[in-house]
Amino acid sequence: MRLLLVEDDDHVAAALSAVLARHGFAVTHARSGEEALQALLPAERAPFGVVLLDLGLPDQDGFEVCGKIRKRTSTPVIMVTARADTRSKIHGLNLGADDYVVKPYDTGELLARIHAVARRTPPADNTPGEPHESDSPCALRLGALTIELPNRHVSVSGSTVPLTRKEFDLLALLAQRPGVVFRREQIISEVWRTSWEGTGRTLEVHVASLRAKLRMPALIETVRGVGYKIVVPAA
């Protein structure tokens, strides 16, 4: 697996790169946010499987870099930082990070987290311009909304709606059982693979983002004190 390590401390990067290489990773080291973003540009080589992102970068804050990464790719991002406060964790997850590891960390745990997010990552989406099989039997249709599960493509009235990995996972989970109320705890467990209570705010942010991107504010209904459900649009 190719891995992008974003770390401005060369000593830390060298030590971690050596460990990762011994475990079969091909590591690319970026010393700044701009280097990281350039490394993520489309290339002939295979895409990165995971990004390890330090927050204390010399040119821009790691949170800002994470937000920019999410606009370019769905590659999993693990924030690796000394910032241990809950507020920073919530902010990082809200920006689209898949995991958050606090320094100092156990190398074995970091490796396990890398493999965990990689396992949950589906194959890359179709490249721009490739046709989508909208008539696939694995496509879910809710009024003007079409969700194609195999290629993770979402469209409304035929127009593609770009979603992040977590936004798609959340929408697909709810849409597979229209009208059924999913408890918040269940959604967090299945989409974020965690039971951490702080993820609740992240769930609210993702629901709000889906409503805005799909321009279907009534599609996802909040069931007060319980969770969320998909409301089937009227014919």
N, C-alpha and C positions, 0 to 999 in steps of 0.2 A: 504494500500500500504506500502511495505517495503521501507525505505529511508535510504541511507547511508550519514551521515553527517561527512565530513572530516574537522575538525577544531581543532587546537592545543590549543586554549584558552578554558579551562574547564568552566569558568564562562559564556562565550558566548554560548558554546555548551549546557550547562545545561538549560539556559533560552530559547534558540531556540527549544531544544528538548521538553521542556514542552509545548510550543505553538503548535508544530507539533503534539504531542501526543493528545492534546485536539481536534485536527482536524482529528483524525483517522489514523495518520501515526505511523507505528512501526519503531522507529528510532534506527539505529546502529551507534555508535559514534566511529570514527577512529581519533586518535590524530596525525598521521603522514602519509606520502605517502605510506610507506611500509605496515602499518596497513590497509590502504584503499585497496591496491592491494590484500592483503591476504584475506580481507573480500569478494572480488569479485570473488574468486576462486569458481569453481563449487561446489555446496553443495546440500543436500537433500531438503533444504528449498526453498521456492519460490524465484525467483530472485528479485533484487532490482528494484523498479520502476523508481527511480531518484537518482542521486548522487549530493549532494551539496558540492562543492569543494572550499575550501579556498586556496588562492595562497601562502600565507606566512607560509609554513610548516617547521618544524625544520630539517627534514632530506633531503628534496629535494624540488625544486621549483614546485609549483602547475601546471605550464605549462607542466613540464616534466611528472608529474603524469597523467595529462589529456591525453597526447600522449600514455602513457602505457595503460591507461584504454581503449582507442579506439582500441588498438591492441587485447584486450581481450574480449570486449563486446560492444554491441550497446546500452547499457543502457544510457538514456539521462543524460547529465552532465550540471549542471548549475554552473558556476563560481560565487562565492560570495566573493567579495574582495573590499579593499579600493582603488585599483588601478583604477583610473577613466579616465586615458588618452586613447585617441582613438587608439593609437598604441597597447596598451595591449589588448583592446577589439578585434581588428582585429586579433592579434596573437592568442588569445584564440579561436576565431571562426574558424580560419584556422586549428587549431589543432583538431577540431571536437567538441568543446563545442556547446551545443544547445542553450544556453542563457548566459547572462553575467549581473549580478546584482551588483551594486556598493553600498558599505556601506557608511553611514548608509542608510538603506532601510526601507520602510514601510512594516510591516509584512503582511498586506493584499495583497500588490502587489506581495511579494515573494510567497505567497500561490497561487495566481492566476497564476503566471508563472510556478510553479510546476505542477499545474493541466493542464496547456496549453501544456507543453512538454509531459506530460504523455498521454494526449488525442491523440497526434500525433504519439505516439509510437505504432507500430504494435505488434502483438504477437511475442514471441521469435521465432527465426528461428528453423528449425529442428536440433536436436542434431547430432553430427558427426556420420556417419554410417547409418542414416536413409535414405531410398530411397526418391528420389524426383520425383514427377509426371511430367516428362518432356513432356508428351503428353497431359497435361491439356489444356483445351480450353482457359485458361487465360494465356497461355505462348506466349510470343512474340518472333518471330524468324527473325533475320536479318543476313542472310548468316550463318556463323559459330557460331554466337552469339544467345544464348537462354536466355530469361528473364522470369522467372516464378514469376508472380505477387503475388499469394496467399502466397507462402512460402518464397518470397524474395530471390530466388536462381538465380544466374547468372553463366553461363558456356560458354566457348568458345571451340568448337570442342570436347565437352563432358567433358572438364576439368573445375572444379569449380573455380570461381574467387571470392575470398572474398572481399566484399565491405563494407564500413561503411554505416550507415543509410542514411546519406545525399547523398553519392555517388550513392546509389541505387535509392533513390527518384529522383535525377537529371536524371539518365539514363532512368528510367522508364517513366518520364515525356516526355522526348524528343523522346523516342522510340515508344510511342503510336501514334505519328503522324510523321512518317518518311517523310523527305523532307520539312516539314513545319518549318519555321523560328520562334523560340520563342524569344521574346524580353527579354533582360537582366532583366528588371523590372518585367516582368511576371514570369520569372524563380525564381527570388529572393522572390517574393510574395508567389508563390505556394510551393516552397521547404523550404524556411527559415521563411515563415510567417512574413515577415517584409518588410518595405520599406526603411530601413536604408541604406543610400548610401554606407557606409563603407563595406557592405557585398559584394559589387562588386568584390573586390579583392579575397574574399573567393570563389566566383563563379569561378573565373579564376583558382584558385588552385585546386578546385574539378574537373574541366574539364581536367586539365593537369594530375591529378592523374588517372582519368578514362582512358584516352588515354594510359597511361603507363601500368596500371594493365591489361587492355584488350588486350594490344599489337596490337591495331587497331587504329593507330594514325589518319587515314583518316575518321574514323567513325563519329566523332563529328566535324563538320566544323564551323569555326568562320565566321560569316557574319559581316564584319567590320562595326562598328557604329550601329549595330542593336542587334545582339545576337548570338544564336547558332542553328544548326539543325543537325539531323541525316542524314547521307548520306547512302542510301541503298547499301551494298556491291554488286559488280558485281557477277553474278551467276558463 
